[in-house]
Amino acid sequence: MAADPGSLAPPRFVDSDSTSELMELQMGPSHPASHGTIKFNLRLDGERIVDVDVEIGYLHRGFEKMCEQGTWNHVFPYADRLNYASPILNNVGFALAVEKLAGVTAPERCQYIRVIGGEISRVTDHLTCLGMAANELGAISAGFYMIEAREFLYDLVEALTGARLTVTYCRLGGVMKDLPADMKARTAAALRQVRRVLADCDRLLSRNRIFLDRMTGIGALSPEEAISWGLTGPLLRACGVPYDVRKAQPYLVYDRMNFVVPTGTKGDNYDRFMVRMAELEQSMRIIEQALAEIPDGPIMVNDPRFVLPPKPEVYGSIEGLMNHFKLVIEGQKVPPGEVYVATEGGNGELGFYLVSDGSGRPYRVRVRPPSFYSMGAVGEMLRGYMVADIIPTFGQINMIGGECDH
């Protein structure tokens, strides 16, 4: 029997209580104000949003399955491309998960370097979010000021890793290379410039009447709603919940760092903006502390099961050559088991669930992207507000397509 054509149509919104004629509108998937390819299926009463259904997945590229095709170290370039606004944080999260599964602890100096690189990435992530959000509301000058500040930090990332965006900096058991000799001086100069820009942007935005009207009371969530949707990061902290993985489950050397977890009170877009502004200063404080306290020592574990031998050993002995060949071709033999490790990404809890079968390749890789959970709550944030509120709300969610869709 032929299928009923009506059964093949996309589902429609139902609102039996409404007495006015409602309009259905598709916004996206290629909208100039969306940070990535995403579609909003809206049902409107005039300009007021009655209901919204979000379609994601346009940037899905099989991240988890790609990770299962190569060795453990082959995953790091893919991890860069999750949240590409803060690639080192993705690298660190995956590295910690593999190291826990392998029973390896990175050297102390390496842990400090990962904290420094990760916090620089967090600042660039927040600056990207805040700059684009300001730009979309018409505060073009403030938006470009923040992008200018981001450039100072991208110069640091390039000095540290050799690349600006997709860095592939971490390795199983360590990092690719040590800090540059002038890292402290360059970082101090860059952070001075960033603080100067943030002070200007604070004066331009935080008490601007138009900015306040567009942000205050919009997209608000209660703490209970945020928790029920699985939100983490700035979205949850803006609701007044002081959950930060760096404090709740300290990793690397965060338990030695002196910093506070900023929170909001209303859970609206303005609180989300101000929480990120406050987190910028806390991340810069962490960078300064880590640079002041970093010890000397190696940046990779001394374990031939997981780390390539030095080049003189490869060229000078058959054992070194064989070890190098087996690690490159067969991969690191991580013991069988499974593990879940959570870290604090730019948008919230970034988790990696890994399964090893004892071979040199991951048996299963599962990622918990914070943006994915944020998109689930979009309907709750937008329902009852105006069409014009979609863009500032979506901007504060900071959905990164590569991370959400992976």
Contacts in CASP RR format, 6 or more apart in sequence:
PFRMAT RR
TARGET T0000
AUTHOR 0000-0000-0000
METHOD contacts of the structure
MODEL  1
MAADPGSLAPPRFVDSDSTSELMELQMGPSHPASHGTIKFNLRLDGERIV
DVDVEIGYLHRGFEKMCEQGTWNHVFPYADRLNYASPILNNVGFALAVEK
LAGVTAPERCQYIRVIGGEISRVTDHLTCLGMAANELGAISAGFYMIEAR
EFLYDLVEALTGARLTVTYCRLGGVMKDLPADMKARTAAALRQVRRVLAD
CDRLLSRNRIFLDRMTGIGALSPEEAISWGLTGPLLRACGVPYDVRKAQP
YLVYDRMNFVVPTGTKGDNYDRFMVRMAELEQSMRIIEQALAEIPDGPIM
VNDPRFVLPPKPEVYGSIEGLMNHFKLVIEGQKVPPGEVYVATEGGNGEL
GFYLVSDGSGRPYRVRVRPPSFYSMGAVGEMLRGYMVADIIPTFGQINMI
GGECDH
10 41 0 8 1.000
12 24 0 8 1.000
13 22 0 8 1.000
13 24 0 8 1.000
13 41 0 8 1.000
13 43 0 8 1.000
13 50 0 8 1.000
13 51 0 8 1.000
13 53 0 8 1.000
15 22 0 8 1.000
15 43 0 8 1.000
15 50 0 8 1.000
15 51 0 8 1.000
18 45 0 8 1.000
18 50 0 8 1.000
20 45 0 8 1.000
20 46 0 8 1.000
22 43 0 8 1.000
22 44 0 8 1.000
22 45 0 8 1.000
22 50 0 8 1.000
23 43 0 8 1.000
23 44 0 8 1.000
23 45 0 8 1.000
23 46 0 8 1.000
24 41 0 8 1.000
24 42 0 8 1.000
24 43 0 8 1.000
24 44 0 8 1.000
25 41 0 8 1.000
25 42 0 8 1.000
25 43 0 8 1.000
25 44 0 8 1.000
26 39 0 8 1.000
26 40 0 8 1.000
26 41 0 8 1.000
26 42 0 8 1.000
27 39 0 8 1.000
27 40 0 8 1.000
27 42 0 8 1.000
27 390 0 8 1.000
28 34 0 8 1.000
28 37 0 8 1.000
28 38 0 8 1.000
28 39 0 8 1.000
28 40 0 8 1.000
29 37 0 8 1.000
29 38 0 8 1.000
29 39 0 8 1.000
29 55 0 8 1.000
29 58 0 8 1.000
30 37 0 8 1.000
31 38 0 8 1.000
33 136 0 8 1.000
33 391 0 8 1.000
33 394 0 8 1.000
34 394 0 8 1.000
35 132 0 8 1.000
35 394 0 8 1.000
35 395 0 8 1.000
35 398 0 8 1.000
35 399 0 8 1.000
35 400 0 8 1.000
35 401 0 8 1.000
36 58 0 8 1.000
36 59 0 8 1.000
36 399 0 8 1.000
36 400 0 8 1.000
36 401 0 8 1.000
37 57 0 8 1.000
37 58 0 8 1.000
37 59 0 8 1.000
37 401 0 8 1.000
38 54 0 8 1.000
38 55 0 8 1.000
38 56 0 8 1.000
38 58 0 8 1.000
38 375 0 8 1.000
38 399 0 8 1.000
38 401 0 8 1.000
39 54 0 8 1.000
39 55 0 8 1.000
39 58 0 8 1.000
40 52 0 8 1.000
40 53 0 8 1.000
40 54 0 8 1.000
40 55 0 8 1.000
40 378 0 8 1.000
40 390 0 8 1.000
41 52 0 8 1.000
41 53 0 8 1.000
41 54 0 8 1.000
41 55 0 8 1.000
42 49 0 8 1.000
42 51 0 8 1.000
42 52 0 8 1.000
42 387 0 8 1.000
42 390 0 8 1.000
43 49 0 8 1.000
43 50 0 8 1.000
43 51 0 8 1.000
43 52 0 8 1.000
44 50 0 8 1.000
44 387 0 8 1.000
47 386 0 8 1.000
47 387 0 8 1.000
47 388 0 8 1.000
48 384 0 8 1.000
48 385 0 8 1.000
48 386 0 8 1.000
48 387 0 8 1.000
49 382 0 8 1.000
49 383 0 8 1.000
49 384 0 8 1.000
49 385 0 8 1.000
49 386 0 8 1.000
49 387 0 8 1.000
49 389 0 8 1.000
49 390 0 8 1.000
50 383 0 8 1.000
50 384 0 8 1.000
51 379 0 8 1.000
51 383 0 8 1.000
52 378 0 8 1.000
52 379 0 8 1.000
52 382 0 8 1.000
52 383 0 8 1.000
53 379 0 8 1.000
54 375 0 8 1.000
54 376 0 8 1.000
54 378 0 8 1.000
54 379 0 8 1.000
56 372 0 8 1.000
56 375 0 8 1.000
56 401 0 8 1.000
56 404 0 8 1.000
56 405 0 8 1.000
57 404 0 8 1.000
57 405 0 8 1.000
58 405 0 8 1.000
59 401 0 8 1.000
59 402 0 8 1.000
59 404 0 8 1.000
59 405 0 8 1.000
60 405 0 8 1.000
60 406 0 8 1.000
61 402 0 8 1.000
61 405 0 8 1.000
61 406 0 8 1.000
62 406 0 8 1.000
63 78 0 8 1.000
63 81 0 8 1.000
63 82 0 8 1.000
63 367 0 8 1.000
63 406 0 8 1.000
64 364 0 8 1.000
64 365 0 8 1.000
64 366 0 8 1.000
64 367 0 8 1.000
64 406 0 8 1.000
66 78 0 8 1.000
67 74 0 8 1.000
67 75 0 8 1.000
67 78 0 8 1.000
67 362 0 8 1.000
67 365 0 8 1.000
68 361 0 8 1.000
68 362 0 8 1.000
68 363 0 8 1.000
68 364 0 8 1.000
68 365 0 8 1.000
69 361 0 8 1.000
70 361 0 8 1.000
70 362 0 8 1.000
71 330 0 8 1.000
71 331 0 8 1.000
71 332 0 8 1.000
71 360 0 8 1.000
71 361 0 8 1.000
72 98 0 8 1.000
72 172 0 8 1.000
72 331 0 8 1.000
72 332 0 8 1.000
72 334 0 8 1.000
72 360 0 8 1.000
72 361 0 8 1.000
72 362 0 8 1.000
73 171 0 8 1.000
73 172 0 8 1.000
73 331 0 8 1.000
73 332 0 8 1.000
75 94 0 8 1.000
75 98 0 8 1.000
75 362 0 8 1.000
75 365 0 8 1.000
76 91 0 8 1.000
76 94 0 8 1.000
76 95 0 8 1.000
76 168 0 8 1.000
76 169 0 8 1.000
76 170 0 8 1.000
76 171 0 8 1.000
77 166 0 8 1.000
77 168 0 8 1.000
79 87 0 8 1.000
79 90 0 8 1.000
79 91 0 8 1.000
79 93 0 8 1.000
79 94 0 8 1.000
80 87 0 8 1.000
80 90 0 8 1.000
80 91 0 8 1.000
80 165 0 8 1.000
80 166 0 8 1.000
80 167 0 8 1.000
80 168 0 8 1.000
81 87 0 8 1.000
81 166 0 8 1.000
81 402 0 8 1.000
82 90 0 8 1.000
82 350 0 8 1.000
82 367 0 8 1.000
82 369 0 8 1.000
82 400 0 8 1.000
82 402 0 8 1.000
82 403 0 8 1.000
82 406 0 8 1.000
83 89 0 8 1.000
83 90 0 8 1.000
83 125 0 8 1.000
83 345 0 8 1.000
83 346 0 8 1.000
83 347 0 8 1.000
83 350 0 8 1.000
83 369 0 8 1.000
83 371 0 8 1.000
83 400 0 8 1.000
83 402 0 8 1.000
83 403 0 8 1.000
84 165 0 8 1.000
84 166 0 8 1.000
84 400 0 8 1.000
84 402 0 8 1.000
85 121 0 8 1.000
85 124 0 8 1.000
85 125 0 8 1.000
85 128 0 8 1.000
85 129 0 8 1.000
85 346 0 8 1.000
85 400 0 8 1.000
86 118 0 8 1.000
86 121 0 8 1.000
86 122 0 8 1.000
86 124 0 8 1.000
86 125 0 8 1.000
86 345 0 8 1.000
86 346 0 8 1.000
87 121 0 8 1.000
87 165 0 8 1.000
87 166 0 8 1.000
87 167 0 8 1.000
87 169 0 8 1.000
88 114 0 8 1.000
88 117 0 8 1.000
88 118 0 8 1.000
88 120 0 8 1.000
88 121 0 8 1.000
88 157 0 8 1.000
88 161 0 8 1.000
88 167 0 8 1.000
88 169 0 8 1.000
88 170 0 8 1.000
89 118 0 8 1.000
89 121 0 8 1.000
89 122 0 8 1.000
89 125 0 8 1.000
89 343 0 8 1.000
89 344 0 8 1.000
89 345 0 8 1.000
89 346 0 8 1.000
89 350 0 8 1.000
90 345 0 8 1.000
90 350 0 8 1.000
91 167 0 8 1.000
91 168 0 8 1.000
91 169 0 8 1.000
91 170 0 8 1.000
92 114 0 8 1.000
92 118 0 8 1.000
92 170 0 8 1.000
92 252 0 8 1.000
92 343 0 8 1.000
93 341 0 8 1.000
93 343 0 8 1.000
93 350 0 8 1.000
93 351 0 8 1.000
93 352 0 8 1.000
94 170 0 8 1.000
94 352 0 8 1.000
95 106 0 8 1.000
95 114 0 8 1.000
95 170 0 8 1.000
95 171 0 8 1.000
95 172 0 8 1.000
95 173 0 8 1.000
95 174 0 8 1.000
96 251 0 8 1.000
96 252 0 8 1.000
96 341 0 8 1.000
96 343 0 8 1.000
97 339 0 8 1.000
97 340 0 8 1.000
97 341 0 8 1.000
97 351 0 8 1.000
97 352 0 8 1.000
97 353 0 8 1.000
97 354 0 8 1.000
98 172 0 8 1.000
98 334 0 8 1.000
98 354 0 8 1.000
99 105 0 8 1.000
99 106 0 8 1.000
99 172 0 8 1.000
99 173 0 8 1.000
100 339 0 8 1.000
100 341 0 8 1.000
101 334 0 8 1.000
101 335 0 8 1.000
101 337 0 8 1.000
101 338 0 8 1.000
101 339 0 8 1.000
101 354 0 8 1.000
101 356 0 8 1.000
102 172 0 8 1.000
102 306 0 8 1.000
102 332 0 8 1.000
102 334 0 8 1.000
102 335 0 8 1.000
103 335 0 8 1.000
104 172 0 8 1.000
104 173 0 8 1.000
104 301 0 8 1.000
104 303 0 8 1.000
104 306 0 8 1.000
105 301 0 8 1.000
106 114 0 8 1.000
106 173 0 8 1.000
106 174 0 8 1.000
106 300 0 8 1.000
106 301 0 8 1.000
107 174 0 8 1.000
107 297 0 8 1.000
107 298 0 8 1.000
107 299 0 8 1.000
107 300 0 8 1.000
107 301 0 8 1.000
108 253 0 8 1.000
108 295 0 8 1.000
108 297 0 8 1.000
109 178 0 8 1.000
109 294 0 8 1.000
109 295 0 8 1.000
109 296 0 8 1.000
109 297 0 8 1.000
109 298 0 8 1.000
109 299 0 8 1.000
110 173 0 8 1.000
110 174 0 8 1.000
110 175 0 8 1.000
110 298 0 8 1.000
110 299 0 8 1.000
110 300 0 8 1.000
111 252 0 8 1.000
111 253 0 8 1.000
112 252 0 8 1.000
112 253 0 8 1.000
112 290 0 8 1.000
112 293 0 8 1.000
112 294 0 8 1.000
112 295 0 8 1.000
113 175 0 8 1.000
113 178 0 8 1.000
113 179 0 8 1.000
113 294 0 8 1.000
113 299 0 8 1.000
114 170 0 8 1.000
114 174 0 8 1.000
114 175 0 8 1.000
114 252 0 8 1.000
115 252 0 8 1.000
115 253 0 8 1.000
115 254 0 8 1.000
115 257 0 8 1.000
115 286 0 8 1.000
115 290 0 8 1.000
116 160 0 8 1.000
116 179 0 8 1.000
116 187 0 8 1.000
116 287 0 8 1.000
116 290 0 8 1.000
116 291 0 8 1.000
116 294 0 8 1.000
117 157 0 8 1.000
117 160 0 8 1.000
117 169 0 8 1.000
117 287 0 8 1.000
119 283 0 8 1.000
119 284 0 8 1.000
119 286 0 8 1.000
119 287 0 8 1.000
119 290 0 8 1.000
120 153 0 8 1.000
120 156 0 8 1.000
120 157 0 8 1.000
120 160 0 8 1.000
120 283 0 8 1.000
120 287 0 8 1.000
121 157 0 8 1.000
121 346 0 8 1.000
122 279 0 8 1.000
122 283 0 8 1.000
122 345 0 8 1.000
122 346 0 8 1.000
123 153 0 8 1.000
123 194 0 8 1.000
123 280 0 8 1.000
123 283 0 8 1.000
123 284 0 8 1.000
123 287 0 8 1.000
124 150 0 8 1.000
124 153 0 8 1.000
124 154 0 8 1.000
124 157 0 8 1.000
125 345 0 8 1.000
125 346 0 8 1.000
125 347 0 8 1.000
125 398 0 8 1.000
126 276 0 8 1.000
126 277 0 8 1.000
126 279 0 8 1.000
126 280 0 8 1.000
126 283 0 8 1.000
126 346 0 8 1.000
127 146 0 8 1.000
127 147 0 8 1.000
127 149 0 8 1.000
127 150 0 8 1.000
127 153 0 8 1.000
127 194 0 8 1.000
127 280 0 8 1.000
128 146 0 8 1.000
128 147 0 8 1.000
128 150 0 8 1.000
128 398 0 8 1.000
129 276 0 8 1.000
129 395 0 8 1.000
129 396 0 8 1.000
129 398 0 8 1.000
130 143 0 8 1.000
130 146 0 8 1.000
130 201 0 8 1.000
130 273 0 8 1.000
130 276 0 8 1.000
130 277 0 8 1.000
131 142 0 8 1.000
131 143 0 8 1.000
131 144 0 8 1.000
131 146 0 8 1.000
131 147 0 8 1.000
132 143 0 8 1.000
132 395 0 8 1.000
133 273 0 8 1.000
133 392 0 8 1.000
133 395 0 8 1.000
133 396 0 8 1.000
134 140 0 8 1.000
134 142 0 8 1.000
134 143 0 8 1.000
134 146 0 8 1.000
134 201 0 8 1.000
134 205 0 8 1.000
134 211 0 8 1.000
135 142 0 8 1.000
135 143 0 8 1.000
135 144 0 8 1.000
136 391 0 8 1.000
136 392 0 8 1.000
136 395 0 8 1.000
137 210 0 8 1.000
137 211 0 8 1.000
137 214 0 8 1.000
137 215 0 8 1.000
137 391 0 8 1.000
137 392 0 8 1.000
139 204 0 8 1.000
139 205 0 8 1.000
139 208 0 8 1.000
139 211 0 8 1.000
141 204 0 8 1.000
142 200 0 8 1.000
142 201 0 8 1.000
142 204 0 8 1.000
142 205 0 8 1.000
143 201 0 8 1.000
145 197 0 8 1.000
145 200 0 8 1.000
145 201 0 8 1.000
145 204 0 8 1.000
146 197 0 8 1.000
146 198 0 8 1.000
146 201 0 8 1.000
148 197 0 8 1.000
149 193 0 8 1.000
149 194 0 8 1.000
149 197 0 8 1.000
149 198 0 8 1.000
152 190 0 8 1.000
152 193 0 8 1.000
152 194 0 8 1.000
153 190 0 8 1.000
153 194 0 8 1.000
154 164 0 8 1.000
154 165 0 8 1.000
155 186 0 8 1.000
155 190 0 8 1.000
156 183 0 8 1.000
156 186 0 8 1.000
156 187 0 8 1.000
156 190 0 8 1.000
157 163 0 8 1.000
157 164 0 8 1.000
157 167 0 8 1.000
158 164 0 8 1.000
159 180 0 8 1.000
159 183 0 8 1.000
159 186 0 8 1.000
160 169 0 8 1.000
160 179 0 8 1.000
160 180 0 8 1.000
160 183 0 8 1.000
161 167 0 8 1.000
161 168 0 8 1.000
161 169 0 8 1.000
161 176 0 8 1.000
161 177 0 8 1.000
168 176 0 8 1.000
169 175 0 8 1.000
169 176 0 8 1.000
170 176 0 8 1.000
171 300 0 8 1.000
171 307 0 8 1.000
172 306 0 8 1.000
172 307 0 8 1.000
172 332 0 8 1.000
173 300 0 8 1.000
173 301 0 8 1.000
173 303 0 8 1.000
173 306 0 8 1.000
173 307 0 8 1.000
174 299 0 8 1.000
174 300 0 8 1.000
174 301 0 8 1.000
175 299 0 8 1.000
175 300 0 8 1.000
177 299 0 8 1.000
178 299 0 8 1.000
179 294 0 8 1.000
180 186 0 8 1.000
183 291 0 8 1.000
184 291 0 8 1.000
187 287 0 8 1.000
187 288 0 8 1.000
187 291 0 8 1.000
188 288 0 8 1.000
191 284 0 8 1.000
191 287 0 8 1.000
191 288 0 8 1.000
194 280 0 8 1.000
194 284 0 8 1.000
195 281 0 8 1.000
195 284 0 8 1.000
198 277 0 8 1.000
198 280 0 8 1.000
198 281 0 8 1.000
202 277 0 8 1.000
205 211 0 8 1.000
205 273 0 8 1.000
206 274 0 8 1.000
206 277 0 8 1.000
212 270 0 8 1.000
214 269 0 8 1.000
214 388 0 8 1.000
214 389 0 8 1.000
214 392 0 8 1.000
215 268 0 8 1.000
215 269 0 8 1.000
215 270 0 8 1.000
215 273 0 8 1.000
215 392 0 8 1.000
216 266 0 8 1.000
216 268 0 8 1.000
216 269 0 8 1.000
216 270 0 8 1.000
217 266 0 8 1.000
217 268 0 8 1.000
217 269 0 8 1.000
217 270 0 8 1.000
218 268 0 8 1.000
218 269 0 8 1.000
218 270 0 8 1.000
218 385 0 8 1.000
218 389 0 8 1.000
218 392 0 8 1.000
218 393 0 8 1.000
219 267 0 8 1.000
219 268 0 8 1.000
219 269 0 8 1.000
219 381 0 8 1.000
219 382 0 8 1.000
219 385 0 8 1.000
219 389 0 8 1.000
219 393 0 8 1.000
220 266 0 8 1.000
220 267 0 8 1.000
220 268 0 8 1.000
220 381 0 8 1.000
221 229 0 8 1.000
221 231 0 8 1.000
221 235 0 8 1.000
221 239 0 8 1.000
221 267 0 8 1.000
221 377 0 8 1.000
221 380 0 8 1.000
221 381 0 8 1.000
222 239 0 8 1.000
222 267 0 8 1.000
223 236 0 8 1.000
223 239 0 8 1.000
223 240 0 8 1.000
223 241 0 8 1.000
225 239 0 8 1.000
225 377 0 8 1.000
225 380 0 8 1.000
226 235 0 8 1.000
226 236 0 8 1.000
226 239 0 8 1.000
226 241 0 8 1.000
226 267 0 8 1.000
226 377 0 8 1.000
227 236 0 8 1.000
227 241 0 8 1.000
229 373 0 8 1.000
229 376 0 8 1.000
229 377 0 8 1.000
229 380 0 8 1.000
230 236 0 8 1.000
230 373 0 8 1.000
230 377 0 8 1.000
231 239 0 8 1.000
231 373 0 8 1.000
231 374 0 8 1.000
231 377 0 8 1.000
232 243 0 8 1.000
232 245 0 8 1.000
232 347 0 8 1.000
232 348 0 8 1.000
232 349 0 8 1.000
232 370 0 8 1.000
232 373 0 8 1.000
233 243 0 8 1.000
233 244 0 8 1.000
233 344 0 8 1.000
233 345 0 8 1.000
233 346 0 8 1.000
233 347 0 8 1.000
233 348 0 8 1.000
233 349 0 8 1.000
233 370 0 8 1.000
234 272 0 8 1.000
234 275 0 8 1.000
234 276 0 8 1.000
234 279 0 8 1.000
234 346 0 8 1.000
234 347 0 8 1.000
234 348 0 8 1.000
234 398 0 8 1.000
235 272 0 8 1.000
235 347 0 8 1.000
235 348 0 8 1.000
235 374 0 8 1.000
235 377 0 8 1.000
235 396 0 8 1.000
235 397 0 8 1.000
236 243 0 8 1.000
236 348 0 8 1.000
237 243 0 8 1.000
237 244 0 8 1.000
237 261 0 8 1.000
237 262 0 8 1.000
237 263 0 8 1.000
237 264 0 8 1.000
237 275 0 8 1.000
238 263 0 8 1.000
238 264 0 8 1.000
238 266 0 8 1.000
238 267 0 8 1.000
238 268 0 8 1.000
238 271 0 8 1.000
238 272 0 8 1.000
238 274 0 8 1.000
238 275 0 8 1.000
239 263 0 8 1.000
239 264 0 8 1.000
239 267 0 8 1.000
239 271 0 8 1.000
240 263 0 8 1.000
240 264 0 8 1.000
240 265 0 8 1.000
240 267 0 8 1.000
241 263 0 8 1.000
242 261 0 8 1.000
242 263 0 8 1.000
243 261 0 8 1.000
244 261 0 8 1.000
244 344 0 8 1.000
245 251 0 8 1.000
245 342 0 8 1.000
245 343 0 8 1.000
245 344 0 8 1.000
245 345 0 8 1.000
245 348 0 8 1.000
245 349 0 8 1.000
246 254 0 8 1.000
246 257 0 8 1.000
246 259 0 8 1.000
246 344 0 8 1.000
247 254 0 8 1.000
247 261 0 8 1.000
249 342 0 8 1.000
251 341 0 8 1.000
251 343 0 8 1.000
253 290 0 8 1.000
254 286 0 8 1.000
256 289 0 8 1.000
256 293 0 8 1.000
257 286 0 8 1.000
257 289 0 8 1.000
257 290 0 8 1.000
258 285 0 8 1.000
258 289 0 8 1.000
259 282 0 8 1.000
259 283 0 8 1.000
259 285 0 8 1.000
259 286 0 8 1.000
260 282 0 8 1.000
261 282 0 8 1.000
262 274 0 8 1.000
262 275 0 8 1.000
262 278 0 8 1.000
262 279 0 8 1.000
262 282 0 8 1.000
263 275 0 8 1.000
264 271 0 8 1.000
264 274 0 8 1.000
264 275 0 8 1.000
265 271 0 8 1.000
269 392 0 8 1.000
269 393 0 8 1.000
269 396 0 8 1.000
272 396 0 8 1.000
273 396 0 8 1.000
300 307 0 8 1.000
301 307 0 8 1.000
304 323 0 8 1.000
305 332 0 8 1.000
305 333 0 8 1.000
306 327 0 8 1.000
306 332 0 8 1.000
307 327 0 8 1.000
308 314 0 8 1.000
308 323 0 8 1.000
308 324 0 8 1.000
308 327 0 8 1.000
308 328 0 8 1.000
309 320 0 8 1.000
309 323 0 8 1.000
309 324 0 8 1.000
313 319 0 8 1.000
313 320 0 8 1.000
314 320 0 8 1.000
314 321 0 8 1.000
314 324 0 8 1.000
315 321 0 8 1.000
330 360 0 8 1.000
331 360 0 8 1.000
331 361 0 8 1.000
332 360 0 8 1.000
333 358 0 8 1.000
333 359 0 8 1.000
333 360 0 8 1.000
334 356 0 8 1.000
334 358 0 8 1.000
334 360 0 8 1.000
335 356 0 8 1.000
335 358 0 8 1.000
336 356 0 8 1.000
336 357 0 8 1.000
336 358 0 8 1.000
337 355 0 8 1.000
337 356 0 8 1.000
337 358 0 8 1.000
338 353 0 8 1.000
338 354 0 8 1.000
338 355 0 8 1.000
338 356 0 8 1.000
338 364 0 8 1.000
339 353 0 8 1.000
339 354 0 8 1.000
340 351 0 8 1.000
340 352 0 8 1.000
340 353 0 8 1.000
340 354 0 8 1.000
341 351 0 8 1.000
341 352 0 8 1.000
342 349 0 8 1.000
342 350 0 8 1.000
342 351 0 8 1.000
342 368 0 8 1.000
343 349 0 8 1.000
343 350 0 8 1.000
343 351 0 8 1.000
344 350 0 8 1.000
345 370 0 8 1.000
346 370 0 8 1.000
346 398 0 8 1.000
347 370 0 8 1.000
347 371 0 8 1.000
347 374 0 8 1.000
347 398 0 8 1.000
347 400 0 8 1.000
347 403 0 8 1.000
348 370 0 8 1.000
349 368 0 8 1.000
349 370 0 8 1.000
350 367 0 8 1.000
350 368 0 8 1.000
350 369 0 8 1.000
350 370 0 8 1.000
351 367 0 8 1.000
351 368 0 8 1.000
352 365 0 8 1.000
352 366 0 8 1.000
352 367 0 8 1.000
352 368 0 8 1.000
353 364 0 8 1.000
353 365 0 8 1.000
353 366 0 8 1.000
353 367 0 8 1.000
353 368 0 8 1.000
354 362 0 8 1.000
354 364 0 8 1.000
354 365 0 8 1.000
354 366 0 8 1.000
355 362 0 8 1.000
355 363 0 8 1.000
355 364 0 8 1.000
355 365 0 8 1.000
356 362 0 8 1.000
356 363 0 8 1.000
357 363 0 8 1.000
367 406 0 8 1.000
369 403 0 8 1.000
369 404 0 8 1.000
369 406 0 8 1.000
370 403 0 8 1.000
371 397 0 8 1.000
371 398 0 8 1.000
371 399 0 8 1.000
371 400 0 8 1.000
371 401 0 8 1.000
371 403 0 8 1.000
371 404 0 8 1.000
372 403 0 8 1.000
372 404 0 8 1.000
374 397 0 8 1.000
374 398 0 8 1.000
374 399 0 8 1.000
374 404 0 8 1.000
375 397 0 8 1.000
375 399 0 8 1.000
375 404 0 8 1.000
378 393 0 8 1.000
378 394 0 8 1.000
378 397 0 8 1.000
381 393 0 8 1.000
381 397 0 8 1.000
382 389 0 8 1.000
382 390 0 8 1.000
382 393 0 8 1.000
385 393 0 8 1.000
END
